[in-house]
Amino acid sequence: MLWDSVFLVICRIMFVDFAAGIRAGLPIGPRYQNALALFTALMWPTFLGLGVLSGPFVLLIYGAKWVSIAMCLSILCVVGVFNTAIAMAWDLFIIADETGRQARFEFVRSIVGFVVFSAACFISIEAAALAKVIDAIFACVLYMPHIRRITDSQYRDMFAIYLRSGIATSAAIAPAIIVMAWHGWAATTPLVPIVLAVGIGIALWGIALRLLKHPLFFEIKSALKPVLARVTR
């Protein structure tokens, strides 16, 4: 639900922007790196925050009978982190007119993913979820060199993006980790400290973005400027 309702919607908007830039003769590298910074800084705290709070979340939304799947939800949130790390890989292949290469990659990935997932299903449902993490890591290994090639990016460029978003993410989820660890990672952790932890985490995330001069901070600032202007009138 997070992937479809948030990430894919933003991807569609960015795809149009990339295509317009290509038609105008602009290099795609800086635009992609900026988009990747926005994606990771936004989606990583969302996925990992949900992963940390999976027990209380499942208990609140689905009830006590479903608490046992909380670990699976946490594992699948890690999948989201790896998938975000290679954001818009498909779109880049389309823009670069390399859909044939992409189709071959997806064929190989599908075979590997099917074999690993099928084998894991004979072990446990948690192992099946972990198989999806392996599939996501394999996709990163498969696509990353070509993402760098198409966008003319260096590993140091990607690492710098991941590092800054990773620091902001750590600041965002740290309060939730502390609260959950204090209560023994129980699904019955009270909602009041969870809500406070989430609020503090969002504040720390915003501060981290500001201190890191992260592109997402300036995007948020730009988006909020009209709202603040109307409020202060």
C-alpha positions as CSV (number, residue, x, y, z in Angstrom):
1,M,0.0,0.0,0.0
2,L,2.8,2.4,0.8
3,W,4.6,1.5,-2.4
4,D,1.6,1.9,-4.6
5,S,0.0,5.0,-3.0
6,V,3.1,7.1,-2.3
7,F,6.2,5.9,-4.2
8,L,4.6,5.0,-7.6
9,V,2.6,8.2,-7.7
10,I,5.8,10.3,-7.3
11,C,7.6,8.1,-9.8
12,R,5.0,8.9,-12.5
13,I,5.5,12.6,-11.9
14,M,9.3,12.3,-12.0
15,F,9.1,10.2,-15.2
16,V,7.3,13.0,-17.0
17,D,10.0,15.5,-15.7
18,F,12.8,13.2,-16.8
19,A,11.3,12.8,-20.3
20,A,10.9,16.5,-20.7
21,G,14.5,17.0,-19.6
22,I,15.7,14.5,-22.2
23,R,13.7,16.2,-25.0
24,A,15.2,19.5,-23.9
25,G,18.7,18.0,-24.1
26,L,19.4,18.3,-20.4
27,P,21.6,15.7,-18.7
28,I,19.6,13.2,-16.7
29,G,22.3,12.5,-14.0
30,P,21.7,15.5,-11.7
31,R,18.0,15.2,-12.0
32,Y,18.0,11.5,-11.2
33,Q,20.4,12.0,-8.2
34,N,18.1,14.7,-6.8
35,A,15.1,12.5,-7.3
36,L,16.9,9.6,-5.6
37,A,17.8,11.8,-2.6
38,L,14.1,12.8,-2.3
39,F,12.9,9.2,-2.6
40,T,15.3,7.7,0.0
41,A,14.9,10.6,2.5
42,L,11.1,10.2,2.4
43,M,10.6,6.5,2.0
44,W,13.3,5.0,4.1
45,P,12.0,6.6,7.4
46,T,8.5,5.5,6.4
47,F,9.4,1.9,5.7
48,L,11.8,1.5,8.6
49,G,9.5,3.3,11.0
50,L,6.7,1.0,10.1
51,G,9.0,-1.9,10.5
52,V,10.0,-0.9,14.0
53,L,6.4,-0.3,15.0
54,S,5.0,-3.4,13.1
55,G,3.8,-5.1,16.3
56,P,1.6,-2.3,17.6
57,F,0.5,-1.4,14.0
58,V,-0.7,-4.9,13.3
59,L,-2.4,-5.1,16.7
60,L,-4.2,-1.8,16.1
61,I,-5.3,-2.3,12.5
62,Y,-5.9,-6.1,12.3
63,G,-6.3,-7.3,15.9
64,A,-4.6,-9.7,18.2
65,K,-5.1,-12.7,16.0
66,W,-2.7,-11.2,13.4
67,V,0.1,-10.1,15.7
68,S,2.2,-13.1,14.6
69,I,2.7,-11.6,11.1
70,A,4.4,-8.5,12.5
71,M,7.8,-9.9,11.9
72,C,6.9,-10.6,8.2
73,L,5.8,-7.0,7.9
74,S,9.1,-5.8,9.4
75,I,11.0,-7.9,6.9
76,L,9.0,-6.6,3.9
77,C,9.7,-3.1,5.0
78,V,13.4,-3.8,4.6
79,V,12.5,-4.9,1.0
80,G,11.0,-1.4,0.5
81,V,14.3,0.1,1.6
82,F,16.3,-1.8,-1.1
83,N,13.8,-1.2,-3.8
84,T,13.9,2.6,-3.0
85,A,17.7,2.5,-3.3
86,I,17.3,1.7,-7.1
87,A,14.3,4.0,-7.5
88,M,13.0,4.4,-11.1
89,A,15.3,1.8,-12.6
90,W,12.5,0.7,-15.0
91,D,11.8,4.2,-16.0
92,L,15.5,4.9,-16.7
93,F,15.6,1.9,-19.1
94,I,12.5,3.1,-20.9
95,I,14.0,6.6,-21.2
96,A,17.3,5.2,-22.5
97,D,15.4,3.0,-25.0
98,E,16.9,-0.2,-23.4
99,T,13.7,-2.1,-22.7
100,G,15.1,-5.2,-24.3
101,R,18.0,-5.3,-21.8
102,Q,15.5,-4.6,-19.0
103,A,13.3,-7.5,-20.1
104,R,16.3,-9.9,-19.9
105,F,17.1,-8.6,-16.5
106,E,13.6,-9.1,-15.3
107,F,13.5,-12.6,-16.7
108,V,16.6,-13.6,-14.8
109,R,15.4,-11.9,-11.7
110,S,12.0,-13.7,-11.9
111,I,13.7,-17.1,-12.1
112,V,16.0,-16.4,-9.2
113,G,13.2,-14.9,-7.1
114,F,10.8,-17.7,-7.8
115,V,13.4,-20.4,-6.9
116,V,14.5,-18.7,-3.7
117,F,10.9,-17.8,-2.7
118,S,9.6,-21.4,-3.4
119,A,12.4,-22.9,-1.4
120,A,11.8,-20.5,1.5
121,C,8.1,-21.4,1.6
122,F,9.0,-24.9,2.7
123,I,10.8,-23.4,5.8
124,S,8.4,-20.7,7.3
125,I,6.4,-17.7,6.4
126,E,9.2,-15.5,7.9
127,A,11.7,-17.3,5.5
128,A,9.4,-16.5,2.6
129,A,9.4,-12.9,3.5
130,L,13.2,-13.0,3.9
131,A,13.4,-14.4,0.3
132,K,11.9,-11.1,-0.9
133,V,14.8,-9.3,0.8
134,I,17.2,-11.6,-1.1
135,D,15.3,-10.8,-4.3
136,A,15.5,-7.0,-3.6
137,I,19.3,-7.3,-3.0
138,F,19.8,-9.2,-6.2
139,A,17.8,-6.5,-8.1
140,C,20.2,-3.9,-6.6
141,V,23.2,-5.8,-7.7
142,L,21.7,-6.3,-11.2
143,Y,20.5,-2.8,-11.8
144,M,22.9,-0.5,-10.0
145,P,25.8,-0.6,-12.6
146,H,23.3,0.3,-15.3
147,I,21.6,3.0,-13.3
148,R,25.1,4.5,-12.9
149,R,25.8,4.1,-16.6
150,I,22.5,5.6,-17.8
151,T,22.7,8.6,-15.4
152,D,26.5,9.0,-15.7
153,S,26.8,8.8,-11.9
154,Q,29.7,7.6,-9.8
155,Y,29.6,5.3,-6.8
156,R,30.6,8.2,-4.6
157,D,27.6,10.1,-5.8
158,M,25.3,7.3,-4.9
159,F,27.0,6.7,-1.5
160,A,26.7,10.4,-0.6
161,I,23.0,10.3,-1.3
162,Y,22.5,7.1,0.7
163,L,24.6,8.4,3.6
164,R,22.7,11.7,4.0
165,S,19.3,10.0,3.7
166,G,20.5,7.2,6.1
167,I,21.5,9.8,8.7
168,A,18.1,11.5,8.5
169,T,16.4,8.1,8.6
170,S,18.3,7.1,11.8
171,A,17.3,10.3,13.5
172,A,13.6,9.7,12.5
173,I,13.3,6.1,13.8
174,A,15.6,6.4,16.9
175,P,12.8,7.5,19.3
176,A,10.5,4.6,18.1
177,I,13.4,2.1,18.6
178,I,14.0,3.4,22.1
179,V,10.3,3.1,23.0
180,M,9.9,-0.4,21.5
181,A,13.1,-1.6,23.2
182,W,12.0,-0.2,26.5
183,H,8.8,-2.2,26.3
184,G,10.5,-5.4,25.1
185,W,9.3,-5.0,21.5
186,A,5.8,-6.0,22.6
187,A,2.9,-5.5,20.3
188,T,1.0,-4.2,23.3
189,T,3.3,-1.2,23.7
190,P,1.0,1.8,24.8
191,L,0.0,4.1,22.0
192,V,0.8,7.3,23.9
193,P,4.6,6.8,24.0
194,I,4.4,5.5,20.4
195,V,2.7,8.7,19.2
196,L,5.2,10.8,21.1
197,A,8.1,8.9,19.6
198,V,6.7,9.3,16.1
199,G,6.3,13.1,16.7
200,I,9.8,13.5,18.1
201,G,11.1,11.4,15.3
202,I,9.5,13.6,12.7
203,A,11.0,16.7,14.4
204,L,14.5,15.1,14.5
205,W,14.1,14.1,10.9
206,G,13.3,17.6,9.9
207,I,16.3,19.0,11.9
208,A,18.6,16.4,10.3
209,L,17.4,17.4,6.9
210,R,18.1,21.0,7.7
211,L,21.5,20.4,9.1
212,L,22.5,18.1,6.2
213,K,21.1,20.7,3.7
214,H,19.2,17.8,2.2
215,P,17.3,18.5,-1.1
216,L,14.1,17.2,0.6
217,F,14.3,20.0,3.2
218,F,14.2,22.7,0.5
219,E,11.4,20.9,-1.4
220,I,9.3,20.8,1.8
221,K,10.2,24.4,2.5
222,S,9.2,25.4,-1.0
223,A,5.9,23.5,-0.8
224,L,5.0,25.1,2.6
225,K,5.9,28.6,1.6
226,P,2.5,29.4,0.0
227,V,0.7,27.9,3.1
228,L,2.8,29.9,5.5
229,A,2.2,33.0,3.5
230,R,-1.6,32.6,3.7
231,V,-1.4,31.9,7.5
232,T,0.7,35.0,8.2
233,R,-1.6,37.4,6.3
